[in-house]
Amino acid sequence: MDIRKYQGVIPAFYACYDDNGNISPERVEAYTRWLVKQGVKGIYVGGSSGECIYQSVEDRKITLEHAVKAAEGKLTIIAHIACNSTKDSMELAAHAESLGVDAIASIPPIYFKLPEHAVAKYWNDISSAAPNTDFIIYNIPQLAGIALTGSLLDEMLKNPKLIGVKNSSMAAMDIQIFKDKGTAGGRDFVVFNGPDEQFISGLLIGADGGIGGTYSCMPELFLKLWDLHYANEHETARALQYDINNIIYTLCSGKGHMYALIKAALTKRVGLEFGGVRAPFANVVDADMPIVDKAVSMINAAIAKYIG
């Protein structure tokens, strides 16, 4: 494994719909090309920000196909392929491998509280459907209802295709724990910081990169934060992280779902169209537009302040 292809800022890819609420290949491709121009390391397709649990297997295939097409080999592409059904997950895993993605990723099955041996089998079955592709565990216990424990990670490390963890728990120390276990014995192992609000904290404690749901809304700021960290400009990095967090809090303050406001802000910033969010997520309402305008103003002000 070349760990360098996973080191950097990797936006979680937003779902792109047409005006009738169906996946829009054209909008997927336009969005992907825009991210390439921003200079991000890669994209994480089909995860939480991609509204995966509200999409069909076919929806997710179409999105990934057009993201890969538009990236033209210029981005590291990680495909989140988890469904509640092992069968559907394996179908998406095989499809992702056929497209030549760099890695597949998976949350644990949600709703039923499965024992760890069943979760491990689920992940290993998925990995077996893409035997030539890196596998990444997506740990997001606050939503999945199942946390990645040390014992479960130990079991999964028996799988040679497991190369990392996307850690979206709010405990930054989990990054250290997973990194230590994964690299024991000299093995290469990647840990991604998940919570955008602690990007700098994640890097400081050992994350190799970040995968985040607000990166696309303001990629310039997260790329700058990455640069500040590696230049050891920690005071400026902390100030920028605070400003980013205030933008995130603003985007979470509307009646519409956070992703709906994020998409509206990105449309206002750069003209990309996303077609809103899929029900049961709530779309923006008129009362949300001043919040969107405020967030865009805050993003522009932060760019002027830290980048010029």
Secondary structure, DSSP 4 states (H G I P E B T S, - for coil): --GGGGSSEEEBPPP-B-TTSSB-HHHHHHHHHHHHHHT-SEEEESSTTTTGGGS-HHHHHHHHHHHHHHHTT-SEEEEE---SSHHHHHHHHHHHHHTT-SEEEEPPPPSS---HHHHHHHHHHHHHTSTTSEEEEEE-HHHHS----HHHHHHHTTSTTEEEEEE-SS-THHHHHHHHHHHGGG---EEEE--GGGHHHHHHHT-SEEEESSTTTSHHHHHHHHHHHHTT-HHHHHHHHHHHHHHHHHHTSSSS-HHHHHHHHHHHHH--------TTSPPP-GGGHHHHHHHHHHHHHHHHHHT-
